[in-house]
């Protein structure tokens, strides 16, 4: 009897075996679906704050990514005036996506022109464009910006222990990560995330611009965090000093 039962459980010359499988009841499926729905909703609510942290540090240098809108540029200028910072650096490489850009036009230089239109005393403001060519192909423009800022500070003879990076919304976490990779562990990197006025960050999934920005930045952060490798981009090593030297900007 036992042998017959065993034979009935083995099919196709012993290549397939029949086993019992437990499946949820309708109540079980309801609980599982409810849990999945709650997890998805929590993810929708938490992903934007995760990508757009507001974590400034005590620093005498503020770097603003030059592609941000005017209201973000203005906030960067106001912060440096309020804190009497020595440097406001406008970062950014070649302008992309235009049919006939001006030769040598960069987001850094454009940001400088926009700040001049806003007005104010700007002796501490310096455009720091990223070069078109780097020691390796440009795999990440934000990392190229960070290297350009690092080189500029070294060329000025500035010793730095901390800087803040100002950018737009969910780009903040990736910017902080890539600047940290460029400057090394001896420099503390803070980040200031200016909310994007194109959508409400609390309910970003209700806006097409919010969905596009959050999902693209989430994918870009995953790439930067787990797949991006600086390689031979930077052969200067990190800036290793304790304090920014208080000297007039050149």
Backbone bond lengths (Angstrom), bond angles and torsions (degrees), N, CA, C in turn:
res aa  C-N    CA-C-N  psi(-1)  N-CA   C-N-CA  omega(-1)  CA-C   N-CA-C  phi
1 X - - - 1.463 - - 1.523 110.03 -
2 X 1.321 115.61 -42.33 1.466 119.94 179.55 1.518 110.28 -67.59
3 X 1.329 115.54 -41.01 1.464 118.96 179.25 1.508 111.17 -62.85
4 X 1.323 117.53 -41.35 1.459 122.04 178.62 1.524 111.09 -63.64
5 X 1.361 116.70 -39.78 1.461 119.81 179.41 1.516 110.83 -66.10
6 X 1.332 115.49 -40.04 1.465 118.74 178.47 1.513 111.33 -64.77
7 X 1.327 116.27 -40.11 1.459 119.46 178.57 1.519 111.04 -63.39
8 X 1.325 117.31 -35.67 1.458 120.07 -179.20 1.517 111.90 -69.75
9 X 1.355 117.67 -20.78 1.460 120.71 179.86 1.524 112.13 -86.74
10 X 1.311 118.37 -14.00 1.460 121.71 -178.76 1.524 109.12 -110.07
11 X 1.333 115.20 122.10 1.450 121.53 -175.72 1.514 110.38 -117.82
12 X 1.308 116.68 164.05 1.476 122.88 175.20 1.514 111.52 53.44
13 X 1.341 115.22 53.75 1.471 121.11 175.75 1.522 111.90 60.39
14 X 1.307 116.64 33.18 1.461 120.05 176.86 1.511 114.92 83.51
15 X 1.325 118.86 7.34 1.469 121.47 -179.09 1.520 112.55 -86.94
16 X 1.322 118.30 -18.35 1.455 122.73 -179.09 1.520 108.50 -129.25
17 X 1.317 116.79 137.15 1.449 121.65 179.15 1.522 109.65 -124.52
18 X 1.323 116.42 133.69 1.454 121.76 179.89 1.523 109.69 -87.30
19 X 1.342 116.42 131.15 1.456 121.76 177.38 1.525 109.85 -132.68
20 X 1.311 115.67 157.89 1.447 120.64 175.80 1.528 109.51 -81.52
21 X 1.322 116.53 139.36 1.457 122.88 179.22 1.524 108.70 -124.55
22 X 1.347 116.05 131.37 1.462 121.05 177.76 1.521 109.62 -89.74
23 X 1.306 117.63 129.63 1.462 123.37 178.46 1.523 109.52 -120.17
24 X 1.352 116.24 149.17 1.468 118.27 179.62 1.522 111.39 -65.17
25 X 1.308 115.16 149.66 1.459 120.52 170.73 1.531 107.71 -78.19
26 X 1.332 117.17 179.78 1.461 119.24 179.50 1.522 110.25 -63.39
27 X 1.338 116.23 -31.79 1.457 118.58 176.34 1.533 110.64 -68.04
28 X 1.334 114.34 -40.07 1.466 118.29 177.93 1.521 111.78 -62.98
29 X 1.356 116.84 -44.54 1.474 119.73 177.42 1.521 110.94 -60.81
30 X 1.324 116.63 -38.30 1.458 120.31 179.69 1.527 110.90 -62.96
31 X 1.323 116.36 -42.66 1.470 119.90 178.09 1.525 110.38 -64.48
32 X 1.335 117.42 -44.27 1.455 120.69 -179.74 1.536 111.61 -62.27
33 X 1.332 116.49 -44.25 1.455 120.32 179.91 1.532 110.85 -65.27
34 X 1.327 116.27 -38.17 1.469 119.46 177.85 1.516 110.89 -63.93
35 X 1.323 116.85 -43.55 1.462 120.93 179.38 1.528 110.84 -63.82
36 X 1.330 116.79 -42.11 1.473 120.16 178.40 1.519 110.89 -64.14
37 X 1.348 116.52 -40.14 1.459 119.47 178.76 1.510 112.25 -64.02
38 X 1.341 116.25 -42.56 1.465 119.82 178.66 1.524 111.26 -64.85
39 X 1.332 116.39 -39.65 1.467 119.69 178.73 1.526 110.84 -65.06
40 X 1.340 116.64 -40.91 1.460 119.62 179.01 1.522 111.24 -65.28
41 X 1.321 117.10 -40.52 1.464 120.50 179.19 1.526 110.85 -65.89
42 X 1.328 116.52 -41.37 1.464 119.57 177.22 1.523 110.65 -62.38
43 X 1.336 115.77 -38.72 1.461 118.85 177.51 1.515 112.39 -63.69
44 X 1.332 116.70 -41.80 1.465 120.69 177.46 1.521 111.12 -60.46
45 X 1.337 116.85 -39.92 1.458 120.61 -176.99 1.527 112.41 -75.07
46 X 1.316 117.90 -32.43 1.462 121.14 -171.04 1.522 114.55 -97.03
47 X 1.322 118.78 -18.43 1.455 118.95 -174.11 1.526 112.14 -67.84
48 X 1.337 116.98 -36.24 1.471 118.32 179.97 1.523 111.65 -67.75
49 X 1.342 120.49 -48.91 1.469 118.70 175.38 1.528 112.94 -58.50
50 X 1.325 117.46 -32.77 1.462 120.21 177.97 1.521 111.29 -65.39
51 X 1.345 116.37 -43.49 1.464 120.34 -177.60 1.525 112.42 -78.83
52 X 1.325 117.86 -20.06 1.468 121.40 -175.36 1.526 111.09 -122.02
53 X 1.334 117.54 61.59 1.468 118.73 -179.83 1.523 111.71 -72.48
54 X 1.309 116.12 150.56 1.467 122.28 175.22 1.525 106.42 -113.44
55 X 1.338 116.07 94.49 1.464 121.19 -174.21 1.521 110.69 -136.26
56 X 1.322 117.90 68.01 1.464 119.24 176.91 1.522 111.05 -72.02
57 X 1.326 115.61 155.77 1.461 121.95 176.41 1.522 108.34 -120.40
58 X 1.312 115.91 170.51 1.456 121.20 177.44 1.525 108.23 -76.20
59 X 1.323 116.80 103.79 1.463 120.97 -174.28 1.521 110.04 -145.42
60 X 1.326 115.25 152.19 1.462 121.91 -179.76 1.525 112.11 -100.08
61 X 1.317 115.91 2.59 1.469 122.04 -179.63 1.513 108.75 -124.96
62 X 1.324 116.20 132.60 1.456 121.46 173.60 1.520 108.16 -122.11
63 X 1.329 115.93 126.28 1.464 122.48 175.94 1.525 107.68 -105.84
64 X 1.329 116.60 126.98 1.462 121.79 177.17 1.524 108.17 -114.78
65 X 1.314 116.39 128.53 1.466 119.75 177.01 1.527 108.57 -71.11
66 X 1.326 115.84 125.36 1.455 121.34 -167.95 1.507 115.88 -67.67
67 X 1.318 118.16 -15.07 1.469 120.27 -178.27 1.532 112.91 -83.47
68 X 1.335 118.13 -6.57 1.463 120.29 -176.68 1.528 109.89 -68.73
69 X 1.335 118.34 157.05 1.472 120.82 -178.50 1.525 111.96 -69.16
70 X 1.334 115.16 171.14 1.472 120.68 -174.44 1.522 112.85 -59.19
71 X 1.325 117.80 -39.19 1.464 118.68 -176.93 1.537 111.50 -65.94
72 X 1.334 117.20 -29.95 1.465 120.14 175.78 1.531 110.48 -74.28
73 X 1.323 116.99 -39.68 1.466 120.37 174.56 1.515 110.80 -59.23
74 X 1.339 116.20 -44.00 1.461 120.53 -179.28 1.525 110.95 -63.12
75 X 1.319 117.23 -38.45 1.461 119.04 178.06 1.532 110.70 -64.38
76 X 1.335 116.40 -39.90 1.458 119.09 177.41 1.515 111.93 -62.00
77 X 1.331 116.59 -42.78 1.467 120.56 178.53 1.525 110.38 -63.28
78 X 1.326 116.67 -44.29 1.463 120.47 -179.76 1.528 111.50 -61.97
79 X 1.326 116.26 -39.91 1.462 119.79 -179.29 1.523 111.46 -64.27
80 X 1.329 117.04 -41.91 1.466 119.09 -178.65 1.532 111.11 -68.98
81 X 1.329 116.79 -35.39 1.465 119.51 177.05 1.526 110.27 -68.48
82 X 1.327 115.71 -42.94 1.462 120.78 -179.30 1.525 111.57 -62.74
83 X 1.333 115.99 -41.34 1.467 120.23 -176.74 1.523 112.92 -93.74
84 X 1.336 116.51 0.80 1.467 122.01 -179.12 1.532 111.33 53.81
85 X 1.333 114.84 48.25 1.459 120.69 -179.15 1.518 111.20 -71.32
86 X 1.328 116.43 152.10 1.456 120.76 179.16 1.524 112.25 -77.78
87 X 1.334 116.72 -33.22 1.458 119.79 -175.03 1.521 111.23 -135.87
88 X 1.325 115.99 136.21 1.459 123.68 162.90 1.518 105.49 -119.68
89 X 1.326 116.91 111.33 1.455 122.21 -175.44 1.525 109.41 -106.46
90 X 1.331 115.28 128.82 1.458 121.92 179.88 1.518 108.42 -101.21
91 X 1.319 116.35 114.50 1.461 121.48 -173.34 1.525 110.99 -103.93
92 X 1.323 115.40 153.46 1.462 119.32 176.19 1.512 112.31 152.95
93 X 1.313 115.72 145.27 1.453 121.44 -179.28 1.511 113.04 -98.21
94 X 1.320 114.99 -156.46 1.458 121.67 -176.08 1.524 111.40 -60.13
95 X 1.324 115.39 143.48 1.458 121.17 179.22 1.527 109.38 -71.49
96 X 1.320 115.92 130.82 1.460 121.74 -177.98 1.519 110.72 -111.72
97 X 1.321 115.59 156.01 1.454 120.96 171.34 1.514 115.76 83.40
98 X 1.336 118.20 12.02 1.457 120.70 177.68 1.529 109.18 -114.50
99 X 1.326 114.81 146.66 1.464 119.40 -175.74 1.521 111.68 -66.70
100 X 1.337 117.25 -46.49 1.458 120.71 -175.91 1.534 110.84 -133.15
101 X 1.329 116.60 70.86 1.468 117.56 178.87 1.528 110.57 -69.27
102 X 1.316 116.06 152.04 1.455 120.29 177.72 1.521 110.09 -67.35
103 X 1.340 117.64 143.47 1.466 120.20 179.28 1.530 110.58 -57.77
104 X 1.318 116.03 131.43 1.446 120.66 178.91 1.511 115.14 76.16
105 X 1.342 117.60 5.43 1.456 120.42 -178.71 1.529 109.45 -71.35
106 X 1.317 116.61 131.68 1.459 122.09 179.60 1.526 109.66 -132.63
107 X 1.313 115.41 161.47 1.456 119.95 176.03 1.524 111.09 -64.39
108 X 1.321 117.19 -30.89 1.463 120.49 178.34 1.523 110.99 -63.98
109 X 1.335 116.76 -46.74 1.470 120.18 -179.71 1.531 111.13 -69.15
110 X 1.312 116.52 -36.48 1.465 118.96 177.54 1.524 111.13 -64.03
111 X 1.330 116.13 -40.92 1.462 119.35 178.24 1.522 110.98 -62.16
112 X 1.335 116.91 -37.11 1.463 120.20 178.61 1.529 110.35 -64.26
113 X 1.317 117.05 -43.30 1.459 120.82 178.69 1.524 111.02 -62.49
114 X 1.323 117.10 -39.15 1.458 120.60 179.97 1.522 111.17 -67.50
115 X 1.332 116.79 -38.82 1.461 119.40 177.12 1.526 111.51 -66.45
116 X 1.324 116.79 -35.96 1.463 119.61 177.31 1.519 111.05 -63.81
117 X 1.334 116.85 -34.61 1.461 119.68 176.43 1.522 111.10 -69.50
118 X 1.343 115.94 -35.68 1.464 119.19 177.32 1.513 110.28 -63.85
119 X 1.340 116.22 -36.59 1.461 120.76 177.16 1.510 112.32 97.14
120 X 1.333 114.36 172.78 1.449 119.55 179.84 1.516 111.45 114.85
121 X 1.311 115.31 171.33 1.457 121.86 179.11 1.524 108.26 -86.13
122 X 1.341 117.61 117.69 1.459 120.79 -170.21 1.540 113.71 -122.19
123 X 1.313 120.45 36.32 1.464 118.39 -178.89 1.521 113.25 -68.92
124 X 1.334 116.97 -20.04 1.462 120.37 -178.48 1.524 112.64 -93.33
125 X 1.336 117.44 3.38 1.462 121.68 -176.88 1.527 109.68 -98.33
126 X 1.343 116.49 132.19 1.465 120.69 -177.84 1.529 109.36 -138.54
127 X 1.336 118.32 126.32 1.464 119.57 171.36 1.528 109.85 -74.43
128 X 1.321 116.03 135.67 1.468 121.64 179.30 1.527 107.38 -127.16
129 X 1.334 117.23 84.46 1.472 119.56 -177.21 1.518 111.85 -72.57
130 X 1.313 115.51 147.74 1.464 121.02 173.81 1.522 108.51 -82.52
131 X 1.328 118.69 136.66 1.468 119.91 177.73 1.517 110.82 -68.25
132 X 1.312 114.98 150.53 1.461 120.24 179.19 1.523 110.66 -66.93
133 X 1.323 116.28 -38.17 1.454 121.12 -179.55 1.519 109.48 -106.87
134 X 1.308 117.40 136.70 1.452 123.83 177.07 1.521 108.57 -127.62
135 X 1.328 118.70 169.87 1.464 119.71 -179.78 1.520 114.13 -57.06
136 X 1.316 117.78 -19.82 1.458 121.92 175.45 1.525 107.81 -136.85
137 X 1.338 117.76 162.16 1.463 118.83 178.59 1.522 111.72 -54.80
138 X 1.331 115.27 144.77 1.465 120.43 -177.41 1.525 108.65 -71.99
139 X 1.313 115.44 104.00 1.457 120.03 179.50 1.512 111.96 -97.67
140 X 1.321 117.27 -18.16 1.456 120.67 178.24 1.514 108.29 -151.69
141 X 1.332 117.20 117.29 1.466 120.96 -176.15 1.523 111.89 -68.05
142 X 1.343 116.96 -32.81 1.459 118.60 179.10 1.518 111.04 -66.33
143 X 1.315 116.97 -39.05 1.465 120.00 177.46 1.528 110.46 -66.37
144 X 1.338 116.38 -38.46 1.467 119.49 175.91 1.523 111.06 -62.72
145 X 1.342 117.44 -38.27 1.465 120.59 175.52 1.530 110.39 -59.81
146 X 1.334 115.94 -45.64 1.461 120.33 -178.01 1.525 111.17 -61.87
147 X 1.336 117.62 -41.13 1.460 120.32 178.39 1.526 111.36 -65.41
148 X 1.335 116.66 -38.39 1.463 119.85 179.00 1.531 110.67 -64.71
149 X 1.334 116.99 -41.80 1.466 120.80 177.90 1.524 110.00 -64.02
150 X 1.305 116.86 -43.69 1.465 120.68 179.70 1.523 110.91 -60.04
151 X 1.322 116.49 -45.90 1.473 120.05 -179.90 1.525 110.72 -64.72
152 X 1.332 117.59 -40.43 1.464 120.76 179.98 1.521 110.57 -60.52
153 X 1.317 116.48 -45.35 1.465 120.49 179.42 1.525 111.39 -63.40
154 X 1.308 116.72 -39.44 1.465 119.80 177.58 1.526 110.56 -65.30
155 X 1.325 116.38 -40.52 1.462 119.79 179.98 1.524 111.53 -66.00
156 X 1.329 117.35 -28.86 1.465 120.43 177.49 1.527 112.00 -81.70
157 X 1.313 117.18 -6.21 1.449 120.35 -176.83 1.511 113.26 75.25
158 X 1.316 117.12 20.75 1.467 121.34 -178.12 1.523 109.90 -85.24
159 X 1.310 115.92 128.54 1.458 121.69 173.33 1.513 108.10 -95.72
160 X 1.295 117.00 132.99 1.455 120.13 -171.21 1.512 110.56 -136.13
161 X 1.314 115.15 137.14 1.457 121.00 175.21 1.522 111.71 -111.79
162 X 1.343 117.33 -17.56 1.462 120.41 -178.29 1.518 109.91 -158.22
163 X 1.317 115.96 148.58 1.457 122.16 173.25 1.521 108.08 -143.60
164 X 1.318 115.74 159.13 1.456 121.80 171.48 1.530 109.24 -112.11
165 X 1.314 115.54 144.32 1.462 121.97 177.37 1.522 108.04 -117.78
166 X 1.322 116.42 125.13 1.461 121.62 178.07 1.516 109.07 -106.15
167 X 1.321 116.11 129.15 1.449 120.74 -180.00 1.524 108.97 -147.02
168 X 1.330 116.24 -169.54 1.461 121.03 -173.38 1.521 110.95 -105.97
169 X 1.331 116.70 122.73 1.457 123.80 169.17 1.514 115.64 45.90
170 X 1.342 117.24 -128.44 1.460 121.47 -171.99 1.523 114.95 -72.09
171 X 1.316 117.92 2.73 1.460 119.61 172.69 1.533 111.06 -77.37
172 X 1.332 117.32 -11.06 1.461 121.80 -167.90 1.526 113.03 -64.23
173 X 1.314 118.07 -47.99 1.463 119.12 -175.69 1.528 111.04 -63.30
174 X 1.324 117.18 -40.15 1.466 119.66 179.09 1.523 110.51 -67.27
175 X 1.335 117.91 -40.27 1.461 120.32 178.37 1.525 110.70 -60.43
176 X 1.325 116.42 -45.97 1.462 119.90 179.93 1.529 110.63 -60.70
177 X 1.320 117.39 -43.84 1.460 121.37 -179.97 1.529 111.88 -60.05
178 X 1.339 116.74 -47.12 1.462 120.19 -175.32 1.525 111.69 -73.33
179 X 1.323 118.33 -34.85 1.460 119.61 173.79 1.528 110.55 -65.46
180 X 1.327 116.63 -36.54 1.464 119.56 177.78 1.519 110.59 -65.11
181 X 1.324 117.52 -40.96 1.455 120.81 176.94 1.526 111.36 -61.78
182 X 1.323 116.55 -39.28 1.456 120.38 -177.69 1.527 112.35 -72.15
183 X 1.333 117.48 -41.39 1.464 121.09 -174.55 1.522 113.28 -87.79
184 X 1.316 117.25 -21.81 1.444 119.54 178.49 1.517 112.96 90.78
185 X 1.335 116.95 170.99 1.466 121.60 -172.50 1.525 114.56 -71.58
186 X 1.336 118.49 -14.60 1.463 120.17 -177.63 1.527 113.21 -83.72
187 X 1.314 117.24 -5.57 1.464 121.59 178.27 1.525 108.44 -114.35
188 X 1.316 116.35 126.81 1.462 121.57 179.22 1.523 109.53 -83.96
189 X 1.316 116.24 127.44 1.465 121.77 -177.58 1.525 108.80 -109.49
190 X 1.325 116.43 119.80 1.456 121.57 172.29 1.518 110.57 -102.53
191 X 1.307 116.91 164.35 1.458 119.88 -177.70 1.523 109.65 -140.23
192 X 1.336 114.48 142.55 1.465 122.59 176.91 1.529 107.22 -124.64
193 X 1.319 116.68 118.31 1.466 121.71 -177.23 1.523 108.87 -103.71
194 X 1.318 116.64 109.12 1.462 121.35 176.75 1.528 108.57 -81.42
195 X 1.325 119.48 125.08 1.468 120.62 -178.96 1.531 111.94 -60.54
196 X 1.312 115.08 138.47 1.462 121.53 176.83 1.526 109.00 -76.62
197 X 1.326 116.52 124.19 1.459 120.26 -177.80 1.522 113.47 -79.45
198 X 1.320 117.44 -1.04 1.462 120.22 178.77 1.521 112.54 -76.13
199 X 1.326 117.60 -14.39 1.458 120.16 -179.74 1.520 108.93 -157.88
200 X 1.335 115.78 165.15 1.451 122.32 176.96 1.525 107.81 -88.06
201 X 1.333 118.96 114.10 1.471 119.94 -176.40 1.526 113.25 -63.94
202 X 1.318 118.69 -19.84 1.465 120.59 179.60 1.519 111.64 -71.51
203 X 1.342 117.09 -28.77 1.466 121.92 178.86 1.529 108.24 -133.63
204 X 1.309 116.45 54.25 1.458 121.92 -173.27 1.523 112.45 -60.70
205 X 1.344 117.82 -27.53 1.459 121.33 -176.85 1.521 113.04 -71.12
206 X 1.333 118.04 -8.20 1.458 120.66 177.37 1.522 112.84 -88.81
207 X 1.326 117.57 -2.83 1.461 122.66 -176.39 1.528 109.13 -122.14
208 X 1.329 115.80 135.04 1.462 118.92 179.57 1.529 110.94 -61.56
209 X 1.333 117.05 -39.53 1.462 119.99 178.86 1.528 110.60 -65.73
210 X 1.325 116.93 -37.31 1.451 120.00 178.11 1.514 112.55 -65.62
211 X 1.322 116.34 -44.58 1.466 120.36 178.90 1.527 110.26 -61.68
212 X 1.335 116.02 -46.54 1.463 119.63 -179.13 1.522 111.49 -61.00
213 X 1.323 116.39 -44.58 1.460 120.16 -174.97 1.523 111.53 -72.25
214 X 1.311 117.56 -45.97 1.463 120.27 -176.08 1.527 110.79 -66.98
215 X 1.315 117.59 -45.95 1.462 119.49 -178.27 1.525 111.84 -66.66
216 X 1.337 116.64 -40.04 1.470 118.74 179.52 1.525 110.94 -67.98
217 X 1.328 117.50 -39.02 1.458 119.80 179.06 1.525 111.56 -71.05
218 X 1.318 117.48 -33.50 1.459 119.77 176.10 1.531 110.31 -62.76
219 X 1.336 116.31 -44.50 1.464 119.62 177.89 1.533 111.12 -65.57
220 X 1.332 116.79 -40.43 1.461 120.32 -179.77 1.531 111.11 -66.44
221 X 1.335 117.06 -38.03 1.459 119.06 177.78 1.526 110.75 -66.45
222 X 1.329 117.50 -41.03 1.466 120.55 176.78 1.527 110.15 -57.86
223 X 1.335 116.61 -43.82 1.463 120.28 178.36 1.527 110.95 -61.98
224 X 1.350 116.29 -48.45 1.456 119.96 -177.90 1.528 111.72 -64.60
225 X 1.314 116.63 -36.66 1.465 120.77 -175.92 1.513 112.96 -76.12
226 X 1.323 117.43 -38.29 1.449 119.62 -170.81 1.525 115.01 -115.82
227 X 1.319 118.94 -21.72 1.461 121.20 -174.04 1.520 113.98 -114.62
228 X 1.329 118.16 -30.06 1.457 121.01 -175.70 1.519 110.53 -72.24
229 X 1.330 116.72 134.13 1.446 123.23 176.20 1.525 108.60 -129.65
230 X 1.330 118.24 120.76 1.470 120.54 -178.22 1.521 113.22 -58.51
231 X 1.337 118.07 -33.31 1.457 120.24 178.78 1.510 112.51 62.93
232 X 1.337 116.03 -129.27 1.456 122.25 -177.14 1.515 112.88 -97.51
233 X 1.330 117.10 20.73 1.466 119.92 -178.21 1.516 112.13 -59.92
234 X 1.320 116.72 -41.34 1.453 120.61 -168.42 1.511 110.29 -125.47
235 X 1.325 117.69 112.02 1.453 120.80 179.80 1.522 112.23 -107.78
236 X 1.319 117.12 11.68 1.461 120.47 -179.12 1.518 112.17 -90.97
237 X 1.337 117.52 -21.13 1.450 120.22 -175.91 1.522 111.34 80.13
238 X 1.337 116.80 166.36 1.456 120.21 -178.19 1.518 112.57 -70.38
239 X 1.342 114.94 154.56 1.451 119.88 172.48 1.525 106.94 -74.87
240 X 1.325 117.55 122.70 1.452 120.69 -176.31 1.519 108.95 -121.68
241 X 1.317 116.21 90.22 1.451 121.33 177.77 1.506 107.94 -145.31
242 X 1.287 116.58 174.29 1.460 119.15 -173.14 1.512 113.34 -102.30
243 X 1.304 118.46 -34.56 1.467 119.70 -175.35 1.516 110.16 -143.79
244 X 1.338 115.19 149.88 1.442 120.10 172.73 1.525 109.40 -72.01
245 X 1.323 117.15 126.58 1.445 119.94 179.89 1.519 110.32 -69.49
246 X 1.310 116.12 126.70 1.457 121.65 -179.19 1.522 109.56 -79.01
247 X 1.321 115.50 93.46 1.455 120.23 178.04 1.509 108.71 -136.72
248 X 1.319 118.99 152.90 1.467 120.39 -179.51 1.518 110.52 -61.72
249 X 1.318 118.24 139.63 1.459 120.81 177.13 1.522 110.43 -59.37
250 X 1.338 118.14 143.21 1.472 119.35 -179.84 1.521 111.70 -67.94
